[in-house]
Amino acid sequence: MFFGVELWAALGFALAAYAVVGNDALQTLGTFINSNRGVHWTILFLFAAAILVLTFTFGWVMNDGDPSYGRLANEAKYPVIDIQWYHALPPAVLLLITRLGIPVSTSFMVLTIFATLGGLTSMIEKSLIGYGLAFFVGAGIYVLITPTIERWFERSSLDSFVPRGLIAIVGTLYLTISQFLLALQASDGAPAAEILIGLFTDNTVLVSLIGLVLVIEVLANILAGRNKALYWVTMQWVSTGYLWSVWLIQDFANIFVFLPRELTAVQGFTAMMVIIVLLAVTFANAGGPVQRILRTKSNVTDIRSASIIDFIYATLLFFFKELSDIPMSTTWVFLGLIAGREYGFALVHSATNFVEALVDTGEDVAKAFIGIVISVDLALGLPWIAASFAGQQYAFDQLLSPAGLYSVIAANGLLIPIIWFAFSKPEEHPEYRGKRIAASVVMLIAVGVSGFLTVTQLAAMLG
């Protein structure tokens, strides 16, 4: 037992923390790492670590020791259970798949084995909605800005123009509109004008945040006086900090599901230090293998373009955070945004081929689909294996309906052509071919194991 936490829970937490941080560095910090290759990784790490400490501490204090921001509060869908050895295996598999450069949904991979059928269904529904919304938002925005703003980015350098006041204007408008929409959501039908008038009557937080934005604007202008490019650098670091904090609010549930719902100060801050150490490892590796996915996308090394990606992604996550407390796959939201962005580029930019964009983003979705299938296989198979070792009976129909079981069988059958599609395109990385073979072996083993389990259960049902 470590600080009042059982061995398997502590091991599962450590594996989940490393796998989640390593996998999702692509989503939240990928553009930040990619466009700041000239900055030593320790500086980038200290910035991300400071945001992590603030976000964790705020959530832990405001939610009575629960750093997951209430994502696991619904015990009917995510019950508190006694952690066993097989609960620690999904994050171990996630860690392996992450090393192979596959963008797996950590929410599905880690939380599925803890969730009831209702919890799993809610996660899938919210994640699919997130992908669709992010896709259309990304496509719509980039159809508009590719021939204008993005083209200007390509033809100009960072120090060619300083958009003084941009941080203050965008930040103030965004905070005000967000506050208005949140008030409208909680108003139970109150007229919009009444909400707007009452918006500024008692909003200390809003005024404080706007004040912070103005301070950042002043700081950016001071830095721009030394070097014009530093205004854009400041804007990117602000958008990255915003994105990183909102992502942590969403995905802390994937890590802290292994620990008690209410953590003591010692437990909480020891866990936070573990995450910080693993975050340092991720930064030292420049984001890890999954980072290759982002490097294949259009114009992601320009910090101005990267700032737009980060801001849109963070805003989408903030929207879903306020929409409900149900955990969701931030990976699917990210892939939807990047896919929509690539299609937007392809539609209006002659340098981007639409078919290539279709294949490229299709591979990302295929790899994410592989992760979902493996997650469900683990959630079904591991408890069955554990029950078999204990000489107990395990009924799959307690978790899945017959239709759901047939869907699992069909999904596993689709894995073979999807594996071929996802790993058939060569990449520049010199070790990619070997990793492709290793990944295929892992996936084929998953197909065999899951196929055996589902067919065995199907035979029992028909017999």
The 8 nearest C-alpha neighbors of each residue, nearest first, counted from 0:
[[1, 5, 4, 6, 3, 2, 9, 7],
 [0, 2, 4, 3, 5, 6, 9, 266],
 [3, 1, 4, 266, 0, 265, 5, 269],
 [2, 4, 1, 0, 5, 266, 259, 263],
 [5, 3, 1, 0, 2, 9, 8, 6],
 [6, 4, 0, 8, 7, 9, 1, 3],
 [5, 7, 9, 0, 8, 10, 4, 1],
 [8, 6, 10, 9, 5, 84, 11, 83],
 [7, 9, 11, 257, 5, 6, 10, 82],
 [10, 8, 12, 6, 7, 11, 5, 4],
 [11, 9, 7, 13, 12, 8, 6, 14],
 [12, 10, 87, 8, 14, 9, 13, 7],
 [11, 13, 9, 15, 10, 257, 14, 254],
 [14, 12, 16, 10, 15, 11, 9, 17],
 [15, 13, 11, 17, 16, 90, 12, 91],
 [16, 14, 90, 12, 18, 13, 254, 17],
 [15, 17, 13, 19, 14, 254, 18, 20],
 [18, 16, 14, 20, 15, 19, 277, 21],
 [17, 19, 94, 21, 15, 16, 20, 22],
 [20, 18, 22, 16, 21, 17, 15, 23],
 [19, 21, 17, 23, 22, 18, 24, 16],
 [22, 20, 18, 19, 24, 23, 281, 17],
 [23, 21, 19, 20, 24, 97, 18, 25],
 [22, 24, 25, 26, 20, 21, 19, 27],
 [23, 25, 28, 27, 21, 26, 22, 29],
 [26, 24, 29, 23, 290, 28, 27, 289],
 [27, 25, 23, 24, 29, 28, 333, 330],
 [26, 28, 24, 243, 29, 25, 242, 23],
 [27, 29, 24, 31, 30, 25, 32, 26],
 [30, 28, 25, 32, 31, 24, 26, 27],
 [29, 31, 33, 32, 305, 28, 34, 299],
 [30, 32, 28, 29, 34, 33, 35, 239],
 [33, 31, 29, 35, 30, 34, 28, 36],
 [34, 32, 30, 31, 35, 300, 36, 29],
 [33, 35, 300, 31, 302, 32, 36, 30],
 [36, 34, 32, 37, 38, 33, 31, 302],
 [35, 37, 38, 34, 33, 32, 39, 40],
 [36, 38, 35, 39, 34, 40, 33, 32],
 [39, 37, 35, 36, 40, 42, 43, 41],
 [40, 38, 41, 42, 37, 43, 36, 35],
 [39, 41, 43, 42, 282, 44, 283, 38],
 [42, 40, 44, 43, 39, 45, 282, 283],
 [43, 41, 45, 44, 40, 39, 46, 38],
 [44, 42, 40, 46, 41, 45, 47, 39],
 [43, 45, 41, 47, 42, 46, 48, 40],
 [46, 44, 48, 42, 47, 43, 49, 41],
 [45, 47, 43, 49, 44, 48, 42, 50],
 [48, 46, 44, 50, 49, 45, 51, 43],
 [49, 47, 51, 45, 50, 46, 44, 275],
 [48, 50, 52, 46, 51, 47, 45, 53],
 [51, 49, 53, 47, 48, 52, 54, 244],
 [50, 52, 48, 54, 49, 53, 55, 47],
 [51, 53, 49, 55, 50, 54, 56, 48],
 [52, 54, 50, 56, 51, 55, 57, 49],
 [55, 53, 51, 57, 56, 52, 244, 50],
 [54, 56, 58, 52, 57, 53, 66, 51],
 [57, 55, 59, 53, 58, 54, 52, 60],
 [56, 58, 54, 60, 55, 59, 61, 53],
 [59, 57, 66, 61, 55, 56, 60, 68],
 [58, 60, 66, 64, 56, 65, 62, 57],
 [61, 59, 57, 58, 63, 62, 56, 64],
 [60, 62, 58, 59, 63, 57, 64, 65],
 [63, 61, 65, 59, 60, 64, 58, 68],
 [64, 62, 60, 65, 61, 59, 261, 58],
 [63, 65, 59, 261, 262, 62, 60, 66],
 [64, 66, 261, 59, 62, 67, 260, 63],
 [67, 65, 59, 58, 68, 55, 64, 251],
 [66, 68, 252, 251, 69, 65, 70, 248],
 [69, 67, 66, 70, 58, 248, 65, 62],
 [68, 70, 72, 71, 67, 324, 65, 62],
 [69, 71, 324, 67, 68, 72, 326, 325],
 [72, 70, 69, 73, 77, 252, 67, 74],
 [71, 73, 69, 70, 74, 77, 260, 324],
 [74, 72, 75, 71, 76, 77, 78, 70],
 [75, 73, 78, 77, 76, 72, 79, 71],
 [74, 76, 73, 78, 77, 115, 118, 117],
 [77, 75, 118, 115, 74, 114, 73, 117],
 [78, 76, 74, 114, 75, 73, 71, 113],
 [79, 77, 74, 75, 80, 76, 113, 114],
 [78, 80, 74, 77, 81, 260, 259, 113],
 [81, 79, 82, 78, 113, 83, 77, 257],
 [80, 82, 83, 79, 8, 5, 257, 86],
 [81, 83, 8, 80, 86, 7, 84, 257],
 [84, 82, 85, 86, 7, 81, 87, 8],
 [85, 83, 86, 87, 7, 82, 88, 8],
 [84, 86, 88, 87, 83, 381, 382, 385],
 [85, 87, 84, 88, 83, 82, 89, 11],
 [88, 86, 11, 85, 84, 89, 90, 7],
 [87, 89, 91, 85, 86, 90, 92, 84],
 [90, 88, 92, 91, 109, 87, 93, 108],
 [89, 91, 93, 15, 92, 14, 88, 109],
 [92, 90, 88, 94, 89, 93, 14, 95],
 [93, 91, 89, 95, 94, 90, 88, 96],
 [94, 92, 90, 96, 91, 95, 97, 89],
 [93, 95, 18, 91, 97, 92, 96, 90],
 [96, 94, 92, 98, 93, 97, 91, 99],
 [95, 97, 99, 93, 98, 94, 101, 92],
 [96, 98, 94, 100, 99, 95, 101, 22],
 [97, 99, 95, 96, 100, 288, 94, 287],
 [100, 98, 96, 97, 101, 434, 438, 95],
 [99, 101, 289, 288, 97, 98, 102, 96],
 [100, 102, 97, 99, 103, 96, 366, 289],
 [103, 101, 367, 366, 289, 100, 104, 22],
 [104, 102, 370, 367, 101, 105, 366, 330],
 [105, 103, 330, 106, 107, 328, 108, 370],
 [104, 106, 108, 107, 109, 103, 19, 253],
 [107, 105, 328, 104, 110, 109, 108, 253],
 [106, 108, 111, 105, 104, 110, 109, 374],
 [107, 109, 374, 105, 106, 89, 110, 111],
 [110, 108, 106, 107, 105, 89, 111, 90],
 [111, 109, 113, 106, 107, 112, 108, 114],
 [112, 110, 114, 107, 113, 109, 378, 108],
 [111, 113, 378, 110, 114, 109, 86, 377],
 [114, 112, 110, 111, 77, 115, 78, 109],
 [115, 113, 77, 111, 118, 76, 112, 119],
 [114, 116, 118, 76, 117, 119, 77, 113],
 [117, 115, 119, 118, 398, 120, 114, 399],
 [118, 116, 120, 115, 119, 76, 121, 114],
 [117, 119, 76, 115, 114, 121, 116, 120],
 [118, 120, 122, 116, 121, 117, 114, 111],
 [119, 121, 117, 123, 122, 118, 116, 124],
 [120, 122, 118, 124, 119, 123, 125, 117],
 [123, 121, 327, 119, 125, 120, 124, 326],
 [122, 124, 126, 120, 121, 125, 127, 119],
 [125, 123, 121, 127, 126, 122, 120, 128],
 [124, 126, 128, 122, 127, 123, 327, 129],
 [127, 125, 129, 123, 327, 328, 128, 124],
 [128, 126, 130, 129, 124, 125, 123, 131],
 [127, 129, 125, 131, 126, 130, 132, 124],
 [128, 130, 126, 332, 127, 132, 131, 133],
 [131, 129, 335, 332, 127, 331, 133, 128],
 [132, 130, 134, 128, 133, 129, 127, 135],
 [131, 133, 129, 135, 134, 130, 128, 136],
 [132, 134, 336, 335, 136, 130, 131, 135],
 [135, 133, 339, 335, 336, 131, 137, 132],
 [134, 136, 138, 132, 137, 133, 139, 339],
 [135, 137, 133, 139, 134, 138, 140, 132],
 [138, 136, 339, 340, 336, 134, 140, 135],
 [139, 137, 339, 343, 340, 135, 141, 136],
 [140, 138, 136, 142, 137, 141, 135, 143],
 [139, 141, 143, 137, 142, 138, 136, 144],
 [142, 140, 144, 343, 143, 145, 138, 139],
 [141, 143, 343, 139, 140, 145, 144, 138],
 [144, 142, 141, 140, 145, 139, 146, 147],
 [143, 145, 141, 148, 147, 146, 142, 149],
 [146, 144, 149, 141, 147, 142, 143, 150],
 [147, 145, 150, 144, 149, 148, 347, 143],
 [146, 148, 144, 150, 145, 149, 151, 143],
 [147, 149, 144, 151, 150, 145, 152, 146],
 [150, 148, 145, 152, 151, 147, 144, 153],
 [151, 149, 153, 152, 147, 148, 146, 145],
 [150, 152, 148, 154, 149, 153, 155, 147],
 [151, 153, 149, 150, 155, 154, 148, 156],
 [154, 152, 150, 151, 155, 149, 156, 298],
 [155, 153, 151, 152, 150, 156, 149, 159],
 [156, 154, 152, 153, 151, 159, 157, 158],
 [155, 157, 159, 158, 154, 152, 153, 160],
 [158, 156, 228, 159, 155, 160, 231, 227],
 [157, 159, 228, 227, 156, 160, 161, 226],
 [160, 158, 156, 157, 155, 161, 227, 228],
 [161, 159, 158, 162, 157, 227, 156, 228],
 [160, 162, 163, 227, 230, 158, 159, 223],
 [163, 161, 165, 164, 160, 230, 166, 231],
 [164, 162, 161, 165, 220, 166, 216, 230],
 [163, 165, 167, 166, 168, 162, 216, 169],
 [166, 164, 168, 167, 163, 162, 169, 216],
 [167, 165, 169, 168, 164, 170, 216, 234],
 [168, 166, 170, 164, 165, 213, 216, 169],
 [167, 169, 165, 171, 170, 166, 164, 172],
 [170, 168, 172, 166, 171, 167, 173, 165],
 [169, 171, 173, 167, 168, 172, 166, 174],
 [172, 170, 174, 168, 173, 169, 209, 167],
 [173, 171, 175, 169, 170, 174, 176, 168],
 [172, 174, 170, 176, 171, 175, 169, 177],
 [175, 173, 177, 171, 172, 176, 170, 178],
 [176, 174, 178, 172, 177, 173, 171, 179],
 [175, 177, 179, 173, 178, 174, 172, 180],
 [178, 176, 174, 180, 179, 175, 173, 181],
 [177, 179, 181, 175, 176, 180, 174, 182],
 [178, 180, 176, 182, 177, 181, 183, 175],
 [181, 179, 183, 177, 182, 178, 184, 176],
 [182, 180, 184, 178, 183, 179, 177, 185],
 [181, 183, 179, 185, 180, 184, 186, 178],
 [182, 184, 180, 186, 181, 185, 179, 194],
 [185, 183, 181, 182, 186, 180, 187, 188],
 [186, 184, 182, 183, 187, 181, 188, 180],
 [185, 187, 183, 189, 188, 184, 182, 194],
 [188, 186, 185, 189, 184, 183, 190, 182],
 [187, 189, 186, 190, 183, 184, 185, 191],
 [188, 190, 186, 187, 191, 193, 194, 183],
 [191, 189, 193, 192, 188, 194, 183, 186],
 [190, 192, 194, 193, 195, 189, 183, 188],
 [191, 193, 195, 194, 190, 196, 197, 189],
 [194, 192, 196, 190, 191, 195, 197, 189],
 [193, 195, 197, 191, 192, 196, 198, 190],
 [194, 196, 198, 192, 197, 193, 191, 179],
 [197, 195, 193, 198, 194, 192, 199, 200],
 [198, 196, 194, 200, 195, 199, 193, 201],
 [197, 199, 195, 196, 200, 194, 179, 202],
 [198, 200, 197, 202, 201, 196, 195, 206],
 [201, 199, 197, 198, 202, 196, 203, 195],
 [202, 200, 199, 203, 198, 197, 204, 205],
 [203, 201, 205, 204, 199, 200, 206, 198],
 [202, 204, 206, 205, 207, 201, 208, 199],
 [203, 205, 207, 202, 206, 208, 209, 201],
 [206, 204, 208, 202, 207, 203, 209, 174],
 [205, 207, 209, 203, 208, 204, 210, 202],
 [208, 206, 210, 204, 205, 209, 203, 211],
 [209, 207, 211, 205, 210, 206, 204, 212],
 [210, 208, 212, 206, 211, 207, 171, 205],
 [209, 211, 207, 213, 208, 212, 206, 214],
 [210, 212, 208, 214, 209, 213, 207, 215],
 [213, 211, 209, 215, 210, 214, 167, 170],
 [214, 212, 216, 210, 215, 211, 167, 217],
 [213, 215, 211, 217, 216, 212, 218, 210],
 [214, 216, 218, 212, 213, 217, 219, 211],
 [217, 215, 213, 219, 214, 218, 167, 166],
 [216, 218, 214, 220, 215, 219, 221, 213],
 [217, 219, 215, 221, 216, 220, 214, 222],
 [220, 218, 230, 216, 222, 221, 217, 233],
 [221, 219, 223, 217, 222, 218, 216, 224],
 [222, 220, 218, 224, 223, 219, 217, 225],
 [221, 223, 219, 224, 220, 225, 229, 218],
 [224, 222, 227, 226, 220, 230, 225, 229],
 [223, 225, 221, 222, 226, 220, 227, 229],
 [224, 226, 223, 222, 227, 221, 229, 228],
 [225, 227, 223, 228, 229, 224, 222, 158],
 [228, 226, 223, 158, 229, 161, 230, 224],
 [227, 229, 158, 157, 230, 226, 231, 232],
 [228, 230, 232, 223, 231, 227, 226, 222],
 [231, 229, 219, 223, 233, 232, 228, 227],
 [232, 230, 234, 229, 233, 228, 235, 303],
 [231, 233, 229, 235, 230, 234, 236, 228],
 [234, 232, 230, 236, 231, 235, 219, 229],
 [235, 233, 231, 237, 232, 236, 238, 230],
 [236, 234, 306, 238, 232, 237, 233, 239],
 [235, 237, 239, 233, 238, 234, 240, 232],
 [236, 238, 240, 234, 235, 239, 233, 241],
 [239, 237, 241, 235, 240, 310, 236, 309],
 [240, 238, 236, 242, 241, 237, 243, 235],
 [239, 241, 237, 243, 238, 242, 236, 244],
 [240, 242, 238, 239, 244, 243, 237, 245],
 [243, 241, 313, 239, 245, 240, 244, 246],
 [242, 244, 246, 240, 245, 241, 27, 239],
 [243, 245, 247, 241, 246, 242, 54, 240],
 [246, 244, 248, 242, 247, 243, 317, 313],
 [245, 247, 249, 243, 248, 244, 242, 250],
 [246, 248, 244, 250, 249, 245, 251, 243],
 [247, 249, 245, 246, 250, 251, 68, 244],
 [250, 248, 246, 247, 251, 245, 320, 326],
 [249, 251, 252, 247, 253, 248, 246, 254],
 [250, 252, 67, 254, 253, 247, 248, 249],
 [253, 251, 67, 250, 255, 254, 256, 70],
 [254, 252, 250, 251, 106, 256, 255, 109],
 [255, 253, 251, 252, 15, 16, 256, 12],
 [254, 256, 257, 252, 258, 253, 251, 67],
 [255, 257, 258, 254, 252, 253, 71, 110],
 [258, 256, 8, 255, 12, 11, 254, 259],
 [257, 259, 255, 256, 8, 260, 4, 12],
 [260, 258, 261, 262, 257, 256, 255, 4],
 [261, 259, 65, 262, 258, 64, 256, 71],
 [262, 260, 64, 65, 259, 263, 63, 66],
 [263, 261, 64, 267, 266, 259, 260, 65],
 [262, 264, 266, 265, 267, 64, 261, 268],
 [263, 265, 267, 266, 268, 262, 64, 269],
 [264, 266, 263, 267, 268, 269, 2, 262],
 [267, 265, 263, 269, 264, 262, 268, 270],
 [268, 266, 264, 270, 262, 269, 265, 263],
 [267, 269, 271, 270, 265, 266, 264, 272],
 [270, 268, 272, 266, 271, 267, 265, 273],
 [271, 269, 273, 267, 268, 272, 266, 274],
 [270, 272, 268, 274, 269, 273, 267, 275],
 [273, 271, 275, 269, 274, 270, 268, 276],
 [274, 272, 270, 276, 271, 275, 277, 269],
 [273, 275, 277, 271, 272, 276, 16, 278],
 [276, 274, 278, 272, 277, 273, 48, 271],
 [277, 275, 279, 273, 278, 274, 272, 280],
 [278, 276, 280, 274, 279, 275, 17, 273],
 [277, 279, 275, 281, 280, 276, 274, 282],
 [278, 280, 276, 282, 277, 281, 283, 44],
 [279, 281, 277, 283, 278, 282, 284, 276],
 [282, 280, 278, 284, 286, 279, 283, 21],
 [283, 281, 285, 279, 284, 280, 286, 40],
 [282, 284, 280, 281, 285, 279, 40, 286],
 [283, 285, 281, 282, 287, 286, 280, 279],
 [286, 284, 282, 283, 287, 281, 32, 40],
 [287, 285, 281, 284, 290, 282, 24, 25],
 [286, 288, 284, 289, 285, 290, 281, 21],
 [289, 287, 100, 290, 291, 98, 99, 286],
 [290, 288, 100, 291, 287, 292, 101, 25],
 [289, 291, 288, 25, 292, 293, 286, 287],
 [292, 290, 294, 289, 293, 288, 295, 100],
 [293, 291, 290, 294, 295, 289, 296, 363],
 [292, 294, 295, 291, 296, 290, 29, 25],
 [293, 295, 291, 296, 292, 290, 299, 33],
 [296, 294, 293, 292, 291, 297, 359, 299],
 [297, 295, 294, 293, 299, 298, 341, 292],
 [296, 298, 299, 295, 341, 344, 351, 294],
 [297, 299, 300, 301, 296, 304, 153, 305],
 [300, 298, 301, 305, 297, 30, 304, 296],
 [299, 301, 34, 33, 298, 302, 305, 30],
 [302, 300, 304, 303, 299, 34, 305, 298],
 [303, 301, 305, 304, 34, 306, 300, 235],
 [304, 302, 306, 305, 301, 231, 307, 235],
 [303, 305, 307, 306, 301, 302, 299, 308],
 [304, 306, 302, 308, 303, 307, 30, 299],
 [307, 305, 235, 309, 303, 304, 308, 238],
 [306, 308, 310, 304, 305, 309, 311, 303],
 [309, 307, 305, 311, 306, 310, 312, 304],
 [310, 308, 306, 312, 307, 311, 238, 313],
 [309, 311, 313, 307, 238, 312, 308, 306],
 [312, 310, 314, 308, 313, 309, 307, 315],
 [313, 311, 315, 309, 314, 310, 308, 316],
 [314, 312, 242, 316, 310, 315, 311, 309],
 [313, 315, 317, 311, 312, 316, 310, 318],
 [316, 314, 318, 312, 317, 313, 311, 319],
 [317, 315, 313, 319, 318, 314, 320, 312],
 [316, 318, 320, 314, 315, 319, 313, 245],
 [319, 317, 315, 316, 321, 320, 322, 314],
 [318, 320, 322, 316, 321, 317, 315, 323],
 [321, 319, 317, 318, 322, 323, 316, 324],
 [320, 322, 319, 318, 323, 317, 324, 181],
 [321, 323, 319, 320, 318, 324, 317, 325],
 [324, 322, 325, 321, 320, 319, 326, 70],
 [323, 325, 70, 326, 320, 69, 322, 321],
 [324, 326, 323, 70, 327, 122, 121, 125],
 [327, 325, 70, 122, 324, 249, 328, 106],
 [328, 326, 122, 126, 125, 329, 106, 325],
 [327, 329, 330, 106, 126, 331, 104, 332],
 [328, 330, 332, 331, 327, 333, 104, 126],
 [331, 329, 333, 328, 104, 332, 334, 26],
 [330, 332, 334, 130, 333, 329, 328, 335],
 [333, 331, 130, 129, 329, 335, 330, 334],
 [332, 334, 330, 336, 331, 335, 26, 329],
 [335, 333, 331, 337, 336, 332, 338, 330],
 [336, 334, 134, 130, 133, 332, 338, 333],
 [335, 337, 133, 134, 137, 333, 339, 334],
 [336, 338, 340, 334, 339, 335, 341, 333],
 [339, 337, 335, 341, 340, 360, 336, 334],
 [338, 340, 138, 134, 137, 342, 336, 341],
 [339, 341, 137, 337, 343, 138, 338, 342],
 [342, 340, 344, 338, 343, 339, 356, 345],
 [343, 341, 345, 339, 344, 340, 346, 138],
 [342, 344, 138, 142, 141, 340, 346, 341],
 [343, 345, 341, 348, 342, 346, 347, 340],
 [346, 344, 351, 353, 342, 348, 343, 352],
 [345, 347, 343, 344, 348, 342, 353, 142],
 [346, 348, 345, 344, 142, 349, 343, 146],
 [349, 347, 344, 345, 350, 351, 346, 145],
 [348, 350, 351, 347, 345, 352, 346, 344],
 [349, 351, 348, 352, 345, 344, 347, 297],
 [352, 350, 345, 349, 348, 344, 353, 356],
 [351, 353, 355, 345, 354, 356, 350, 349],
 [352, 354, 345, 356, 355, 357, 351, 342],
 [355, 353, 357, 356, 352, 358, 359, 345],
 [354, 356, 358, 352, 357, 353, 359, 351],
 [355, 357, 353, 359, 354, 358, 341, 360],
 [358, 356, 354, 355, 360, 359, 361, 353],
 [357, 359, 361, 355, 356, 360, 362, 354],
 [360, 358, 356, 362, 361, 357, 355, 363],
 [359, 361, 363, 362, 338, 357, 358, 356],
 [362, 360, 358, 364, 363, 359, 357, 365],
 [361, 363, 421, 365, 360, 359, 364, 358],
 [362, 364, 360, 366, 361, 365, 367, 359],
 [363, 365, 367, 361, 362, 366, 368, 360],
 [366, 364, 362, 368, 367, 363, 421, 417],
 [367, 365, 369, 363, 368, 364, 101, 421],
 [366, 368, 364, 370, 103, 369, 365, 102],
 [369, 367, 365, 371, 370, 366, 364, 372],
 [370, 368, 366, 372, 367, 371, 373, 365],
 [369, 371, 103, 367, 373, 368, 372, 374],
 [372, 370, 374, 368, 373, 369, 107, 375],
 [373, 371, 375, 369, 374, 370, 376, 368],
 [372, 374, 376, 370, 371, 375, 377, 369],
 [375, 373, 108, 371, 377, 372, 376, 107],
 [374, 376, 378, 372, 377, 373, 379, 371],
 [377, 375, 373, 379, 374, 378, 449, 380],
 [376, 378, 380, 374, 379, 375, 381, 373],
 [377, 379, 112, 375, 376, 380, 111, 381],
 [380, 378, 376, 377, 381, 375, 382, 383],
 [379, 381, 377, 383, 376, 382, 378, 384],
 [380, 382, 384, 383, 377, 85, 379, 378],
 [383, 381, 385, 384, 380, 386, 379, 378],
 [382, 384, 386, 380, 381, 385, 393, 387],
 [385, 383, 387, 381, 382, 386, 380, 388],
 [384, 386, 382, 388, 387, 383, 381, 389],
 [385, 387, 391, 389, 383, 384, 388, 382],
 [388, 386, 390, 384, 389, 385, 391, 383],
 [389, 387, 385, 386, 390, 384, 391, 383],
 [388, 390, 386, 387, 391, 385, 384, 392],
 [391, 389, 387, 388, 386, 392, 385, 393],
 [392, 390, 386, 389, 387, 393, 388, 385],
 [391, 393, 386, 394, 390, 387, 383, 389],
 [394, 392, 383, 386, 395, 391, 382, 387],
 [395, 393, 396, 397, 392, 398, 383, 456],
 [396, 394, 397, 398, 399, 393, 379, 456],
 [395, 397, 399, 398, 394, 400, 401, 404],
 [396, 398, 395, 394, 399, 400, 393, 116],
 [399, 397, 396, 395, 116, 400, 115, 394],
 [400, 398, 396, 403, 404, 397, 395, 401],
 [399, 401, 403, 402, 396, 404, 398, 397],
 [402, 400, 404, 403, 405, 399, 396, 457],
 [403, 401, 405, 400, 404, 406, 399, 407],
 [402, 404, 406, 400, 401, 399, 405, 407],
 [403, 405, 401, 407, 406, 402, 399, 400],
 [406, 404, 408, 402, 407, 403, 409, 401],
 [405, 407, 403, 409, 404, 408, 410, 402],
 [408, 406, 410, 404, 405, 409, 411, 403],
 [407, 409, 405, 411, 406, 410, 412, 453],
 [410, 408, 412, 406, 411, 407, 405, 413],
 [411, 409, 407, 413, 412, 408, 406, 414],
 [412, 410, 414, 408, 413, 409, 446, 407],
 [411, 413, 409, 410, 414, 408, 415, 446],
 [414, 412, 410, 411, 415, 416, 417, 409],
 [413, 415, 417, 411, 412, 418, 416, 410],
 [414, 416, 418, 417, 413, 419, 412, 443],
 [417, 415, 419, 418, 414, 413, 420, 412],
 [416, 418, 414, 420, 419, 415, 421, 365],
 [419, 417, 421, 415, 416, 420, 414, 422],
 [418, 420, 416, 417, 422, 423, 421, 415],
 [419, 421, 417, 423, 418, 422, 416, 362],
 [420, 422, 362, 418, 419, 365, 423, 417],
 [423, 421, 419, 420, 424, 435, 418, 425],
 [422, 424, 420, 419, 421, 425, 418, 435],
 [423, 425, 422, 426, 421, 420, 362, 359],
 [426, 424, 423, 427, 432, 431, 422, 428],
 [427, 425, 428, 431, 424, 429, 432, 291],
 [428, 426, 429, 425, 431, 430, 291, 432],
 [427, 429, 431, 430, 426, 291, 432, 425],
 [430, 428, 431, 427, 432, 426, 433, 434],
 [431, 429, 428, 433, 432, 434, 427, 435],
 [430, 432, 434, 428, 433, 429, 435, 426],
 [433, 431, 435, 434, 430, 436, 425, 429],
 [434, 432, 436, 435, 431, 430, 437, 438],
 [433, 435, 437, 431, 436, 432, 438, 99],
 [434, 436, 432, 438, 433, 437, 431, 422],
 [435, 437, 439, 433, 434, 438, 440, 432],
 [438, 436, 434, 440, 439, 435, 441, 433],
 [439, 437, 435, 441, 440, 436, 434, 442],
 [438, 440, 436, 442, 441, 437, 443, 435],
 [441, 439, 443, 437, 438, 442, 444, 436],
 [442, 440, 438, 444, 439, 443, 437, 445],
 [443, 441, 445, 439, 444, 440, 438, 446],
 [442, 444, 446, 440, 445, 441, 439, 447],
 [443, 445, 447, 441, 442, 446, 448, 440],
 [446, 444, 442, 448, 443, 447, 449, 441],
 [447, 445, 443, 449, 444, 448, 450, 411],
 [448, 446, 444, 450, 445, 449, 451, 443],
 [449, 447, 451, 445, 450, 446, 444, 452],
 [448, 450, 452, 446, 451, 447, 376, 445],
 [449, 451, 447, 453, 448, 452, 446, 454],
 [450, 452, 448, 454, 449, 453, 455, 447],
 [453, 451, 449, 455, 450, 454, 456, 448],
 [452, 454, 456, 450, 455, 451, 457, 449],
 [453, 455, 457, 451, 456, 452, 450, 458],
 [456, 454, 452, 458, 453, 457, 451, 459],
 [455, 457, 459, 453, 454, 458, 460, 452],
 [456, 458, 454, 460, 459, 455, 453, 461],
 [459, 457, 461, 455, 456, 460, 462, 454],
 [458, 460, 456, 462, 457, 461, 455, 454],
 [461, 459, 457, 458, 462, 456, 455, 401],
 [462, 460, 458, 459, 457, 456, 455, 454],
 [461, 459, 460, 458, 457, 456, 455, 454]]
